[in-house]
Amino acid sequence: MSEQENPQLKLAHDFVQFTGTNIFLTGKAGTGKTTFLHRIRAASPKRMIVTAPTGVAAINAGGVTLHSFFQLAFGPHLPETGKTEEGAKAINKFSREKINIIRSLDLLVIDEISMVRADLLDSVDEVLRRYKNKYKPFGGVQLLLIGDLQQLAPVVKDEDWNLLKPYYDTPFFFSSIALRKTQFISLELKHIYRQNDQQFIRLLNMIRENRLDDDAIETLNKRYIPNFDPEKNKGYITLTTHNNQAHQINGLRLDKIKDLKQTFRAEISGNFPEYSYPTDQELVLKMGAQVMFVKNDSSHEKRFFNGKIGTISRIKDGIVYVNCPGDTEEIDIGLVEWNNYTYTIDEKTNEIVENIIGTFKQVPLKLAWAITIHKSQGLTFNNAIIDANAAFAHGQVYVALSRCRSLEGIVLSSKINPKSIKIDNSVLGFTRDIENNEPNEKQLSESRRAFERTLLLELNDFVSIHRRLDYCLKLVRENENILEGKPLDICKETTETFYKNVVDVSRKFSSQLDQLFLQNPDTEKNDTLNERVSKACLYYFEKTEAIFNRFYERFIIETDNKAIKKSLKDALNRLTDEVSQKLVCLESGKTGFTIKTYMEARAKATIEKKPERTAKIPVQVSDEILNPELFILLKQWRNERAKELNQPVYLILPQKAIQELSANLPRTPSQLKLIKGFGDKKVQKFGAEILDIISDFCEENKMQSTQLRF
């Protein structure tokens, strides 16, 4: 069923495409959540990355793990302190490329969200705010969270939960502190593609909603077949609760086959971690073994899918032939390839692109007499044997039963006891809220208008630049006594000019924008609004560029205090970045406002360019310094001598002394002693070198032998 035929799919698609609303997309097993994800990845113009909580889930989704991309620790994250527990330190050093991806990101997709702990989602929030927008939850990035809370829950050790429960009501993602600060919506896909049997669908719904009655239990337990022999009934897979059970069953069944073992060794290249392997690195098969395909057929023939079960009919020349129930022909299969991706920025287009960093080549099969319920998530089986009473975690019974296409395809190895169906009450409460507060077309329309208005007002907003400028002013004011020239006056003047000519103007214009927007919220068809935006962007661009070009020409940082100098340079760099990003956005608005153009410009403007190797920029000095060329020469000499002697520069020659030397041009040792800071020892140690520099400068510039003014 396409999005046009399914109104829920279309609503979900439009919320992702045309709004900035955070979305939890859920639905019962088999409702097409994974298919929806693949369509969004292929069609959305938004800059996105796809993540998942586990390696296998990430490979299946064609993305990366949350922990690897955001470089997070596996231990519990304490939101109040912003720290992880001892022994579980997060990796905080991000590459420039990863920072660029985060800064330019529009949409973060997290698949299998039911397995993500609340504290992990809050860790993601902290990283996004650190590198994108610290004033908005998740840095202002839109979230698309996909999963079913009635399926597998997050893994939380008792000792971890003891640390986390003072901060969280539940370990589930919806208890995230950051998420609760957003107005996220929940959409439930309801059309089930996997099952057609309405009675079976009704039973599954009763399980997920924890309302099984005696009649339903009786109906399910009719599938209890004592002494069922799977060896005489081909195509049945046993769903177990623990790995060792599945390994034991598969090993025993394989050993019973008298045919020779054949081992297929995976070809692994690049970076493909073991926890992401989709099947065994050393796959041992025999003719007659029951196997399951672990990948979809990428060819147009679509002969197999992930979860399809069959029996090996023969193995020849590295090709495995599989007979599947209902098929008229055997399937021949050799090595296929899985890819491990990373995200990078394309240097030419500045787009976020997926790059293959590792490959895993193997026959896409695994032994399939048994598999764990955990690893069955997302798979579909025609026939399965389930021991429901062995279930130990939330959602396991539902996951196991819902893997099957029909009730008739299920065999219970023990009768279902209602006590074995573990459903978390907090999940039930949350899902009831979803059902009672489903968004509709009206809410979509309102969200779409709000999104367009937010972007429009963002283009007209200069507060972040003004904030950066204010911070520079604060630093200069606090350190005025050790700074040369008049940086405080320059900062004050620039701040006042920018506020008067840009910030104040933009605030007044915002109310006009709102009025024009209300007249026709479709911004791209609102000609009057676009005409005003075009003129405003041209005005803002010219004013901002002129104000800051003048500021950069005049604002010079001169001080011997390295710490203050670094702080000021960092603040100036952040201001420069903010201004340059805004100028790019304003440039895009000179011909009017379109969402796509603006978002592309905004994203690409945030990408930090690699520093190019260029010639050294000439050193600038304050206009107040007399003979600036000499000032630079003396300062360079001072810095070299400080480096040679491994001493702070101010001990060799303070900044004030260099300024006096440049102004007064002493030519003799006695004149040199009149400069503040020059005693007999300093004159004896450095006097000859300094006087030579001054003498050479005076001769080259045909200056008087002395211009002393004491």
C-alpha positions as CSV (number, residue, x, y, z in Angstrom):
1,M,0.0,0.0,0.0
2,S,1.5,3.4,-1.0
3,E,1.4,6.6,0.9
4,Q,-1.3,7.9,-1.3
5,E,-3.5,4.8,-0.5
6,N,-2.6,4.9,3.2
7,P,-3.6,8.2,4.9
8,Q,-1.4,7.4,8.0
9,L,1.7,7.0,5.9
10,K,1.0,10.2,4.0
11,L,0.4,12.1,7.3
12,A,3.7,10.8,8.7
13,H,5.5,11.6,5.5
14,D,4.2,15.2,5.5
15,F,5.0,15.8,9.1
16,V,8.6,14.8,8.4
17,Q,8.9,16.7,5.1
18,F,7.1,20.0,5.9
19,T,7.4,20.6,9.6
20,G,10.1,20.7,12.3
21,T,8.0,18.7,14.7
22,N,9.6,15.8,16.5
23,I,7.9,12.5,15.6
24,F,7.5,9.2,17.3
25,L,6.4,6.8,14.5
26,T,5.0,3.6,15.9
27,G,2.8,0.7,14.9
28,K,2.2,-2.9,15.5
29,A,4.5,-5.5,14.1
30,G,4.3,-5.7,10.3
31,T,2.8,-2.2,9.7
32,G,5.6,-1.0,7.4
33,K,7.8,1.1,9.7
34,T,11.0,0.0,8.1
35,T,9.7,0.5,4.6
36,F,8.6,4.0,5.6
37,L,12.2,4.8,6.8
38,H,13.7,3.6,3.5
39,R,11.3,5.9,1.6
40,I,12.1,8.9,3.7
41,R,15.8,8.3,3.2
42,A,15.4,8.2,-0.5
43,A,13.1,11.1,-1.0
44,S,13.5,13.7,1.8
45,P,15.4,16.9,0.9
46,K,16.3,17.4,4.5
47,R,19.9,16.8,5.7
48,M,19.7,13.6,7.8
49,I,21.5,10.8,9.4
50,V,20.0,7.4,10.3
51,T,21.0,5.8,13.6
52,A,20.0,2.7,15.7
53,P,20.9,1.5,19.2
54,T,22.6,-1.7,18.1
55,G,25.1,-2.6,15.4
56,V,22.9,-5.1,13.5
57,A,19.9,-2.7,13.6
58,A,22.1,0.0,12.2
59,I,23.4,-2.2,9.4
60,N,19.8,-3.2,8.6
61,A,18.7,0.5,8.6
62,G,21.6,1.5,6.5
63,G,22.9,3.8,9.2
64,V,25.3,4.0,12.1
65,T,25.0,3.3,15.8
66,L,24.0,6.1,18.2
67,H,27.0,5.4,20.4
68,S,29.5,5.5,17.5
69,F,28.2,8.6,15.9
70,F,27.7,10.7,19.0
71,Q,30.7,9.1,20.7
72,L,28.8,8.1,23.8
73,A,29.8,5.9,26.7
74,F,27.8,2.7,27.3
75,G,27.4,3.4,31.1
76,P,24.5,5.4,32.6
77,H,24.4,9.1,32.0
78,L,23.5,11.3,34.9
79,P,21.6,14.3,33.5
80,E,22.1,16.5,36.6
81,T,25.9,16.4,36.4
82,G,26.2,15.9,32.7
83,K,28.7,13.1,33.4
84,T,28.8,9.3,33.0
85,E,29.6,7.0,35.8
86,E,33.3,6.3,36.5
87,G,34.7,3.8,34.1
88,A,32.3,4.8,31.3
89,K,33.8,8.0,30.0
90,A,32.3,9.5,26.9
91,I,34.6,10.4,24.0
92,N,34.4,14.1,23.7
93,K,36.8,14.9,20.9
94,F,34.9,15.3,17.7
95,S,36.5,15.7,14.3
96,R,35.8,18.9,12.3
97,E,33.8,16.8,9.8
98,K,31.5,15.3,12.4
99,I,31.0,18.8,13.9
100,N,30.1,20.1,10.4
101,I,27.6,17.3,10.0
102,I,25.9,18.1,13.3
103,R,25.9,21.8,12.7
104,S,24.2,21.4,9.3
105,L,21.8,18.6,10.4
106,D,18.1,19.0,9.8
107,L,16.8,15.5,10.8
108,L,18.0,12.8,13.1
109,V,16.4,9.4,12.6
110,I,16.6,6.8,15.4
111,D,15.3,3.4,14.4
112,E,14.3,0.7,17.0
113,I,13.7,3.5,19.5
114,S,12.0,1.1,21.9
115,M,15.5,-0.2,22.8
116,V,16.9,3.3,23.5
117,R,17.2,4.4,27.2
118,A,16.0,7.8,28.3
119,D,19.5,8.8,29.5
120,L,21.0,7.8,26.1
121,L,18.6,10.2,24.4
122,D,19.5,12.9,26.8
123,S,23.2,12.3,26.0
124,V,22.4,12.9,22.3
125,D,20.6,16.1,23.3
126,E,23.7,17.4,25.0
127,V,26.0,16.7,22.0
128,L,23.5,18.4,19.6
129,R,23.1,21.4,21.8
130,R,26.9,21.7,22.2
131,Y,27.6,21.9,18.5
132,K,24.4,23.3,17.0
133,N,22.1,25.4,19.2
134,K,22.5,25.3,22.9
135,Y,19.2,27.1,23.6
136,K,16.9,24.4,21.9
137,P,16.3,20.8,22.8
138,F,18.4,18.5,20.6
139,G,20.0,21.7,19.2
140,G,16.9,22.4,17.2
141,V,17.3,19.2,15.1
142,Q,14.0,17.4,14.2
143,L,13.8,13.9,15.5
144,L,12.1,10.9,13.7
145,L,11.9,8.1,16.3
146,I,10.7,4.8,14.9
147,G,9.8,1.7,16.8
148,D,7.2,-0.2,18.8
149,L,7.2,0.1,22.6
150,Q,5.4,-3.2,22.9
151,Q,8.4,-4.9,21.4
152,L,11.9,-5.1,22.9
153,A,12.6,-2.8,25.8
154,P,16.0,-1.1,26.6
155,V,18.5,-3.2,28.5
156,V,19.0,-1.7,32.0
157,K,21.1,-3.4,34.7
158,D,19.8,-3.1,38.3
159,E,22.9,-1.2,39.4
160,D,22.5,1.2,36.5
161,W,18.8,1.8,37.2
162,N,19.6,2.5,40.9
163,L,21.7,5.4,39.6
164,L,19.2,6.6,37.0
165,K,15.8,6.3,38.9
166,P,16.3,9.6,40.8
167,Y,16.1,11.4,37.4
168,Y,13.7,9.2,35.4
169,D,10.2,7.7,35.9
170,T,11.0,4.9,33.5
171,P,14.0,3.8,31.4
172,F,12.1,4.2,28.2
173,F,12.9,6.9,25.7
174,F,9.7,8.9,26.4
175,S,11.0,9.7,29.9
176,S,13.9,11.7,28.4
177,I,14.2,15.1,30.0
178,A,15.0,16.8,26.7
179,L,12.2,15.1,24.8
180,R,9.6,16.2,27.4
181,K,10.6,19.8,26.7
182,T,9.5,19.4,23.1
183,Q,6.0,19.3,21.6
184,F,6.5,15.9,19.9
185,I,3.7,14.0,18.3
186,S,3.1,10.3,18.0
187,L,1.8,8.6,14.9
188,E,0.7,5.0,14.8
189,L,0.6,3.0,11.6
190,K,-2.4,0.7,11.8
191,H,-2.6,-1.2,8.5
192,I,-0.9,-4.6,9.1
193,Y,0.9,-6.0,6.1
194,R,2.3,-9.1,7.7
195,Q,-1.0,-10.8,8.8
196,N,-4.4,-11.1,7.1
197,D,-6.1,-13.3,9.7
198,Q,-8.4,-10.9,11.6
199,Q,-8.7,-13.3,14.6
200,F,-4.9,-13.5,14.9
201,I,-4.6,-9.8,14.6
202,R,-7.2,-9.3,17.4
203,L,-5.3,-11.8,19.6
204,L,-2.0,-9.9,19.1
205,N,-3.7,-6.6,19.9
206,M,-5.0,-8.1,23.1
207,I,-1.5,-9.2,24.1
208,R,0.1,-5.9,23.4
209,E,-2.6,-4.1,25.3
210,N,-2.5,-6.5,28.3
211,R,-6.2,-7.5,28.1
212,L,-6.1,-11.2,27.3
213,D,-9.3,-12.9,28.5
214,D,-9.9,-16.6,29.1
215,D,-11.4,-17.1,25.6
216,A,-8.3,-15.5,24.0
217,I,-5.9,-17.6,26.2
218,E,-7.9,-20.7,25.3
219,T,-7.7,-19.9,21.5
220,L,-3.9,-19.3,21.8
221,N,-3.3,-22.5,23.7
222,K,-5.0,-24.6,21.0
223,R,-1.6,-24.1,19.3
224,Y,0.1,-26.1,22.1
225,I,1.1,-29.3,20.4
226,P,2.8,-31.8,22.8
227,N,5.7,-33.8,21.4
228,F,5.8,-31.8,18.2
229,D,8.7,-33.0,16.1
230,P,10.1,-30.2,13.9
231,E,12.4,-32.8,12.1
232,K,9.3,-34.3,10.5
233,N,7.8,-30.9,9.9
234,K,10.1,-28.9,7.6
235,G,10.3,-25.1,7.7
236,Y,9.7,-24.6,11.4
237,I,12.0,-22.3,13.4
238,T,12.2,-22.3,17.2
239,L,12.2,-18.9,18.8
240,T,14.1,-19.0,22.1
241,T,14.7,-16.5,24.8
242,H,18.4,-17.0,25.2
243,N,21.4,-17.3,22.8
244,N,22.8,-20.5,24.3
245,Q,19.4,-22.3,23.7
246,A,19.5,-21.3,20.0
247,H,23.1,-22.3,19.6
248,Q,22.5,-25.7,21.3
249,I,19.5,-26.5,19.1
250,N,21.3,-25.5,15.9
251,G,24.4,-27.4,16.8
252,L,22.6,-30.6,17.7
253,R,20.5,-30.6,14.6
254,L,23.5,-29.9,12.4
255,D,25.5,-32.8,14.0
256,K,22.6,-35.2,13.2
257,I,23.2,-34.7,9.4
258,K,25.7,-37.2,8.1
259,D,26.8,-35.0,5.2
260,L,30.2,-33.3,5.3
261,K,30.5,-29.9,6.8
262,Q,31.4,-27.0,4.5
263,T,32.8,-23.8,6.0
264,F,32.3,-20.4,4.4
265,R,34.6,-17.7,5.7
266,A,33.5,-14.1,5.5
267,E,35.6,-11.6,3.6
268,I,35.9,-8.6,5.8
269,S,37.5,-5.3,4.7
270,G,37.9,-1.9,6.2
271,N,36.0,-1.1,9.4
272,F,33.2,-3.6,10.1
273,P,33.0,-4.3,13.9
274,E,32.2,-7.8,15.1
275,Y,29.0,-6.8,16.9
276,S,27.6,-5.7,13.5
277,Y,28.2,-9.0,11.7
278,P,24.8,-10.0,10.1
279,T,25.7,-13.7,10.2
280,D,28.6,-16.0,11.3
281,Q,32.1,-15.0,10.3
282,E,32.7,-18.8,9.8
283,L,29.5,-20.2,8.6
284,V,29.3,-24.0,8.8
285,L,26.7,-25.6,6.5
286,K,25.6,-29.0,5.3
287,M,23.3,-30.3,2.7
288,G,20.0,-30.8,4.4
289,A,20.5,-28.1,6.9
290,Q,17.6,-25.7,7.6
291,V,18.7,-22.2,7.0
292,M,17.3,-18.7,7.0
293,F,18.1,-15.9,4.6
294,V,19.5,-12.8,6.5
295,K,19.2,-10.3,3.7
296,N,16.7,-9.2,1.1
297,D,17.3,-10.0,-2.5
298,S,18.5,-6.8,-4.1
299,S,17.9,-8.1,-7.7
300,H,14.6,-7.4,-9.6
301,E,13.7,-11.1,-9.1
302,K,13.2,-10.7,-5.3
303,R,13.7,-14.5,-4.8
304,F,14.3,-14.2,-1.1
305,F,13.9,-11.9,1.9
306,N,15.3,-11.4,5.3
307,G,13.7,-14.2,7.4
308,K,12.8,-16.6,4.6
309,I,13.4,-20.2,5.6
310,G,14.4,-23.2,3.5
311,T,16.6,-26.3,3.3
312,I,20.0,-26.6,1.6
313,S,19.6,-29.0,-1.4
314,R,23.2,-28.9,-2.5
315,I,26.5,-27.0,-2.3
316,K,28.7,-26.8,-5.3
317,D,31.6,-24.5,-6.3
318,G,31.0,-22.1,-3.5
319,I,27.3,-21.8,-4.4
320,V,24.6,-22.8,-1.9
321,Y,21.3,-24.1,-3.3
322,V,18.2,-23.7,-1.1
323,N,14.7,-25.2,-1.5
324,C,12.0,-23.1,0.2
325,P,8.4,-24.2,0.9
326,G,6.0,-23.0,-1.8
327,D,8.8,-22.3,-4.3
328,T,9.0,-24.2,-7.6
329,E,12.7,-23.6,-8.1
330,E,15.7,-23.8,-5.7
331,I,17.5,-20.5,-5.0
332,D,21.2,-20.4,-5.7
333,I,23.2,-18.0,-3.7
334,G,26.9,-17.1,-3.3
335,L,28.6,-14.3,-1.4
336,V,26.7,-11.0,-1.0
337,E,27.9,-7.8,0.6
338,W,26.8,-5.7,3.6
339,N,28.2,-2.3,4.0
340,N,29.2,-0.3,7.1
341,Y,28.6,3.4,6.5
342,T,29.9,6.6,8.0
343,Y,28.7,10.1,7.2
344,T,30.9,12.8,5.7
345,I,30.6,16.2,4.1
346,D,31.1,16.3,0.3
347,E,33.8,18.9,-0.3
348,K,32.3,20.1,-3.6
349,T,28.6,20.1,-2.8
350,N,28.7,20.4,1.0
351,E,26.0,17.7,1.2
352,I,25.9,15.1,3.9
353,V,26.9,11.8,2.1
354,E,27.1,8.2,3.2
355,N,30.5,6.6,2.7
356,I,31.3,2.9,2.9
357,I,34.1,2.3,5.4
358,G,33.8,-1.4,5.7
359,T,32.3,-4.4,4.0
360,F,31.3,-7.9,5.1
361,K,30.9,-10.5,2.3
362,Q,29.3,-13.8,3.2
363,V,26.6,-16.3,2.1
364,P,23.5,-14.6,3.4
365,L,22.3,-17.5,5.4
366,K,22.4,-18.7,9.0
367,L,21.3,-22.0,10.6
368,A,17.6,-21.7,11.3
369,W,16.3,-24.5,13.4
370,A,16.4,-21.8,16.2
371,I,16.9,-18.1,16.7
372,T,16.5,-15.8,19.7
373,I,13.4,-13.7,20.0
374,H,15.7,-10.6,20.2
375,K,17.3,-11.4,16.8
376,S,13.9,-12.2,15.2
377,Q,12.8,-8.6,15.5
378,G,11.8,-7.3,12.1
379,L,11.6,-10.8,10.6
380,T,8.6,-12.6,9.2
381,F,8.1,-16.4,9.5
382,N,5.5,-18.8,8.1
383,N,6.0,-21.4,10.8
384,A,7.5,-21.1,14.3
385,I,7.8,-23.0,17.5
386,I,7.6,-20.8,20.6
387,D,8.1,-21.4,24.3
388,A,6.2,-18.4,25.6
389,N,6.5,-19.4,29.3
390,A,10.3,-18.9,29.1
391,A,9.8,-15.2,28.4
392,F,11.6,-13.0,30.9
393,A,11.3,-9.4,29.5
394,H,8.8,-6.9,28.5
395,G,7.4,-7.5,25.0
396,Q,9.0,-10.9,24.3
397,V,5.8,-12.9,23.9
398,Y,4.3,-10.3,21.6
399,V,7.5,-10.1,19.5
400,A,7.7,-13.9,19.2
401,L,4.0,-14.4,18.2
402,S,3.9,-11.4,15.9
403,R,6.8,-12.7,13.8
404,C,4.3,-15.2,12.3
405,R,2.0,-14.6,9.4
406,S,-0.8,-16.7,10.9
407,L,-2.0,-18.4,14.0
408,E,-1.9,-21.7,12.2
409,G,1.8,-21.3,11.6
410,I,2.5,-21.2,15.4
411,V,3.3,-24.2,17.6
412,L,3.6,-23.6,21.3
413,S,6.0,-25.9,23.1
414,S,4.3,-25.0,26.4
415,K,0.9,-23.4,27.1
416,I,0.7,-19.7,27.6
417,N,0.3,-18.5,31.1
418,P,-0.9,-14.9,31.4
419,K,1.9,-14.3,33.9
420,S,4.5,-14.9,31.2
421,I,3.2,-11.9,29.2
422,K,5.1,-9.0,30.7
423,I,3.8,-5.6,29.8
424,D,5.2,-2.5,31.4
425,N,2.3,-0.3,32.8
426,S,4.1,2.9,31.9
427,V,4.2,1.8,28.3
428,L,0.5,1.0,28.3
429,G,-0.2,4.5,29.7
430,F,2.0,6.1,27.1
431,T,0.4,4.2,24.2
432,R,-3.1,5.0,25.4
433,D,-2.1,8.7,25.3
434,I,-0.9,8.1,21.7
435,E,-4.2,6.6,20.7
436,N,-6.2,9.4,22.4
437,N,-4.1,12.3,20.9
438,E,-3.4,11.3,17.3
439,P,-2.6,14.3,15.1
440,N,-4.8,15.1,12.1
441,E,-4.6,17.1,9.0
442,K,-5.5,20.3,10.9
443,Q,-2.6,19.8,13.2
444,L,-0.3,19.1,10.2
445,S,-1.5,22.4,8.6
446,E,-0.8,24.3,11.8
447,S,2.6,22.7,12.3
448,R,3.5,23.4,8.7
449,R,2.6,27.1,9.1
450,A,4.5,27.3,12.4
451,F,7.6,25.8,10.7
452,E,7.5,28.2,7.8
453,R,7.0,31.1,10.2
454,T,9.9,30.0,12.4
455,L,12.3,29.9,9.4
456,L,11.1,33.2,8.1
457,L,11.6,34.9,11.5
458,E,14.9,33.2,11.9
459,L,16.1,34.8,8.7
460,N,15.1,38.1,10.1
461,D,16.7,37.5,13.5
462,F,20.1,39.0,14.5
463,V,20.1,38.3,18.2
464,S,22.8,35.7,18.0
465,I,25.2,38.1,16.3
466,H,24.4,40.8,18.8
467,R,25.0,38.3,21.6
468,R,28.4,37.4,20.3
469,L,29.3,41.1,19.9
470,D,28.2,41.8,23.4
471,Y,30.5,39.1,24.7
472,C,33.4,40.6,22.8
473,L,32.5,44.0,24.4
474,K,32.4,42.3,27.9
475,L,35.8,40.7,27.5
476,V,37.4,44.0,26.2
477,R,35.8,46.0,29.1
478,E,37.1,43.5,31.7
479,N,40.6,43.7,30.3
480,E,40.9,47.2,29.0
481,N,43.9,48.1,31.2
482,I,46.1,45.5,29.5
483,L,45.0,46.1,25.9
484,E,46.7,48.5,23.5
485,G,44.8,51.1,21.4
486,K,41.1,51.7,21.8
487,P,39.4,48.3,21.4
488,L,36.7,49.3,23.9
489,D,35.6,52.4,22.0
490,I,35.6,50.3,18.7
491,C,33.5,47.6,20.3
492,K,31.0,50.1,21.8
493,E,30.6,51.9,18.6
494,T,30.1,48.7,16.5
495,T,27.6,47.3,19.0
496,E,25.6,50.5,19.0
497,T,25.7,50.9,15.2
498,F,24.7,47.3,14.6
499,Y,21.8,47.5,17.1
500,K,20.5,50.7,15.7
501,N,20.8,49.9,12.0
502,V,20.1,46.1,12.0
503,V,18.8,44.6,15.3
504,D,16.2,47.3,16.0
505,V,15.1,47.5,12.4
506,S,14.7,43.7,12.3
507,R,12.6,43.6,15.4
508,K,10.2,46.2,14.0
509,F,10.1,44.4,10.7
510,S,9.2,41.1,12.5
511,S,5.7,42.4,13.3
512,Q,5.2,43.4,9.6
513,L,6.3,39.9,8.6
514,D,3.8,38.3,10.9
515,Q,1.0,40.4,9.4
516,L,2.0,39.5,5.8
517,F,2.4,35.9,6.8
518,L,-1.1,35.7,8.3
519,Q,-2.6,37.1,5.0
520,N,-1.2,34.1,3.1
521,P,0.8,31.5,5.1
522,D,2.0,29.8,1.9
523,T,5.2,31.8,1.9
524,E,6.3,30.7,-1.5
525,K,3.1,32.1,-3.1
526,N,2.9,35.2,-1.0
527,D,4.3,37.8,-3.5
528,T,4.0,40.8,-1.2
529,L,5.8,39.0,1.6
530,N,8.6,37.9,-0.8
531,E,9.0,41.3,-2.2
532,R,9.5,42.8,1.4
533,V,11.8,39.9,2.4
534,S,13.9,40.5,-0.7
535,K,14.4,44.2,0.0
536,A,15.0,43.5,3.7
537,C,17.7,40.9,2.9
538,L,19.4,43.3,0.6
539,Y,19.4,46.0,3.2
540,Y,20.5,43.7,6.0
541,F,23.3,42.3,3.9
542,E,24.7,45.7,2.9
543,K,24.5,47.1,6.4
544,T,25.9,44.0,8.2
545,E,28.8,43.6,5.8
546,A,29.7,47.3,6.0
547,I,29.5,47.5,9.8
548,F,31.7,44.4,10.3
549,N,34.2,45.1,7.6
550,R,34.9,48.4,9.4
551,F,35.0,46.6,12.7
552,Y,37.5,44.0,11.5
553,E,39.8,46.7,10.0
554,R,40.0,48.7,13.2
555,F,39.7,46.0,16.0
556,I,43.2,44.9,16.9
557,I,44.1,42.7,19.8
558,E,47.4,43.8,21.3
559,T,48.5,42.4,24.7
560,D,51.2,40.3,26.3
561,N,48.7,38.2,28.2
562,K,48.4,35.0,26.2
563,A,45.3,33.8,28.0
564,I,43.4,37.0,27.4
565,K,44.6,37.2,23.8
566,K,43.3,33.7,23.2
567,S,40.0,34.4,24.8
568,L,39.5,37.5,22.7
569,K,40.6,35.7,19.5
570,D,38.2,32.8,20.2
571,A,35.3,35.3,20.8
572,L,36.2,37.2,17.6
573,N,36.3,34.0,15.6
574,R,32.9,32.9,16.9
575,L,31.5,36.3,16.0
576,T,33.0,36.2,12.6
577,D,31.5,32.7,12.0
578,E,28.1,34.0,13.1
579,V,28.3,37.0,10.8
580,S,29.5,35.0,7.8
581,Q,26.7,32.4,8.2
582,K,24.1,35.1,8.4
583,L,25.4,36.8,5.3
584,V,25.1,33.5,3.4
585,C,21.5,33.2,4.5
586,L,20.7,36.8,3.6
587,E,22.2,36.3,0.2
588,S,19.8,33.4,-0.4
589,G,16.9,35.7,0.5
590,K,17.7,38.5,-1.9
591,T,15.4,37.0,-4.5
592,G,12.7,36.0,-2.1
593,F,12.0,33.3,0.5
594,T,11.7,29.6,-0.2
595,I,12.1,27.0,2.5
596,K,14.3,24.7,0.4
597,T,16.7,27.4,-0.6
598,Y,16.9,28.9,2.8
599,M,17.5,25.6,4.6
600,E,20.2,24.6,2.1
601,A,21.9,28.0,2.5
602,R,21.7,27.8,6.3
603,A,23.1,24.2,6.4
604,K,26.0,24.9,4.1
605,A,26.8,28.2,5.8
606,T,27.4,26.4,9.1
607,I,30.1,24.1,7.6
608,E,33.5,25.1,8.8
609,K,36.0,25.1,5.9
610,K,39.4,23.4,6.2
611,P,42.1,26.0,6.9
612,E,44.1,26.6,3.7
613,R,47.9,27.0,3.8
614,T,48.4,30.7,2.9
615,A,51.1,33.2,3.3
616,K,51.2,34.9,6.8
617,I,48.8,37.7,7.2
618,P,50.7,40.9,8.0
619,V,50.7,41.9,11.7
620,Q,48.3,44.7,12.4
621,V,48.9,47.3,15.2
622,S,46.8,50.0,16.8
623,D,46.6,53.4,15.0
624,E,47.9,55.0,18.3
625,I,51.3,53.4,17.9
626,L,54.0,55.6,16.4
627,N,56.3,54.0,13.8
628,P,54.3,50.7,13.6
629,E,56.9,49.1,11.4
630,L,59.5,49.4,14.1
631,F,57.0,48.2,16.7
632,I,56.5,45.0,14.7
633,L,60.3,44.5,14.3
634,L,60.9,44.9,18.0
635,K,58.1,42.7,18.9
636,Q,59.3,39.9,16.5
637,W,62.8,40.2,18.0
638,R,61.3,40.0,21.5
639,N,59.3,36.9,20.7
640,E,62.3,35.1,19.2
641,R,64.5,35.9,22.2
642,A,61.7,34.7,24.6
643,K,61.6,31.4,22.7
644,E,65.3,31.0,22.7
645,L,65.6,31.7,26.4
646,N,62.4,29.8,27.3
647,Q,61.0,32.8,29.1
648,P,57.7,34.7,29.1
649,V,57.7,37.5,26.5
650,Y,56.9,40.2,29.1
651,L,60.1,39.3,31.0
652,I,62.2,40.1,27.9
653,L,60.4,43.2,26.9
654,P,56.9,44.3,28.0
655,Q,54.4,45.6,25.4
656,K,54.4,49.1,26.9
657,A,58.2,49.2,26.6
658,I,58.1,48.3,22.9
659,Q,55.5,51.0,22.4
660,E,57.8,53.6,24.1
661,L,60.8,52.5,22.1
662,S,58.9,52.9,18.9
663,A,57.7,56.3,19.8
664,N,60.9,57.8,21.3
665,L,63.6,56.1,19.2
666,P,66.5,56.0,21.8
667,R,70.0,55.8,20.1
668,T,72.3,55.5,23.1
669,P,72.5,53.3,26.2
670,S,71.8,56.3,28.5
671,Q,68.7,57.2,26.4
672,L,67.6,53.5,26.6
673,K,67.7,53.7,30.4
674,L,65.1,56.4,30.3
675,I,62.6,53.9,29.0
676,K,60.4,52.4,31.7
677,G,61.5,48.9,32.6
678,F,65.2,49.3,31.4
679,G,67.7,49.0,34.2
680,D,71.5,48.4,33.9
681,K,71.1,44.6,33.6
682,K,68.6,44.7,30.8
683,V,70.6,47.4,28.9
684,Q,73.7,45.3,29.3
685,K,72.0,42.1,28.2
686,F,69.8,43.3,25.3
687,G,70.7,47.0,24.8
688,A,73.1,46.6,21.8
689,E,70.6,44.4,19.9
690,I,67.7,46.8,20.5
691,L,69.7,49.9,19.6
692,D,70.9,48.3,16.4
693,I,67.3,47.5,15.3
694,I,66.3,51.2,16.0
695,S,69.4,52.6,14.3
696,D,68.9,50.5,11.2
697,F,65.2,51.5,11.1
698,C,66.1,55.2,11.4
699,E,68.7,55.1,8.6
700,E,66.4,53.2,6.2
701,N,63.6,55.7,6.8
702,K,66.0,58.8,6.9
703,M,64.8,59.8,10.3
704,Q,66.4,62.2,12.8
705,S,69.1,60.7,15.1
706,T,66.7,61.2,18.0
707,Q,63.1,62.0,18.6
708,L,63.1,61.6,22.3
709,R,60.2,63.1,24.2
710,F,60.7,62.5,27.9
